[in-house]
Amino acid sequence: MLPDAPHRPDLMPAKTVYALYAIGYLVALTTVAGVIYAYLTRGKDPLLDSHFDFQIRTFWISLAIAALAFATMVLGIGFLIWIFLAIWGLLRTVSGFLLAHEGKPITGTRHFGMIAY
């Protein structure tokens, strides 16, 4: 028999939410499905929860930035905010997915919250 290996949680639920967020760039409803899934699935493992908390924060911060972009469209800067939001959200999604793929928790962010580490 092999000695007991350290428990590594299945991070497929977190990867699924990241995928739903990425698809959300084409079909926004999948982002809502992703955040609902994150809320319903969290609480089972601390490592997995670090990703779910990050994903939930990503959703709510993105919603706030999108509201600001929408409100400032009349001033002409809303389009710049939309571009920032697209890049910001994509970098968060990709960096979070890469950490989940490596089996690592999210311990923080850098570069205006764009990159998870």
N, C-alpha and C positions, 0 to 999 in steps of 0.2 A: 504494500500500500504506500501511496505517496503521503508525505506529511501534509498537514492541512495548509493550504495556500491562503494568504490573506484574502478576506472577502472583498471582491470587486463588484460593486453594484452594476446592474445592467443600465447603461446610459442611453439605450435606444429610445426611451420616451423623450429625453431631452433632445436627442438628434431629430426626432420626429417634429418637435416644436420648431427647431431651427429650420427644418425643411419647409414647414408650413409658413414660417415667416418669410423665407426666400421666395416661395411661390406667391406670397402676398404682394410682391412687386407687380405681379400680373393680375391676380385675383384677390382683392383686398379682404374678402370674406374669410380666406384661409388664416389670416393673421388673427382674426377674432376667434376662430376655432382653436388656434394654437394657444392663445392666452387662457381660454376656458379650460383646455386640456391641462395646461400647466397648473392652474388653480386646483383642479380636481385631483391631480396625480401627486402633488407634492405632499411631503410629510412622511415618506417611507425611508429615506436615506439622506444623511447630511450632504454627501457629495452630489447626489442628484438634486437635492433642494437648492444647492448653490447655483445650479444652472437654471432651475425654475424661477428662483428669485430674480436672477439676472434677466430672464426672459420677460417676466412680469413687469419689472422696472422698464425694460426696453419698450414694451407696449405703451405704458402710461406716459413715459417721457416723449415718445414719438407722437402720441395723440396730442399732447400739449404743444409740441413744436409745430405739428400740422395745423392746429387751431391758430397759432400765431402767424404761420405762413398764409393761411386763408384770410385772416383779418388784415394783413398788410399787403395783400394783392393790389389794392387800390393805390397804394403808395409806390408800387413798382418793386419793392424789395421782397415781396412774398415769393417771387420766383427764385431768388437767391436762397431764401430759407428752405424752399422745397428741395433745391439741389443739395444743400447742406444736409437736410434730413435724409435724403436718399443715400448719400455717401455714409453718413453717420450710422444709419440703421444697417446697411449692408456690411460695414466693417464689424459692427457688434455681432451680427449674425454669423459671419464667417469665423471671426476669432473665437466666439463661444463654441461653435461647432467643432473647430479644430481641437480645442481643449477637451471637449466631450469625447472626441475620437481618440485622444491620447489617454483618456481615463482620469483626467485631472479636474479638480474643482476650480471654480472661479473665485479668486481671492480679492480681486479688485479690478480697476480699470485705469487706463492712462490715456493721454492725448484727448482731452475733453470728453472722456468716457467712451471713446470710439473703440478702443482695443481692450479686450478682456485678458487678464493674466491670472 
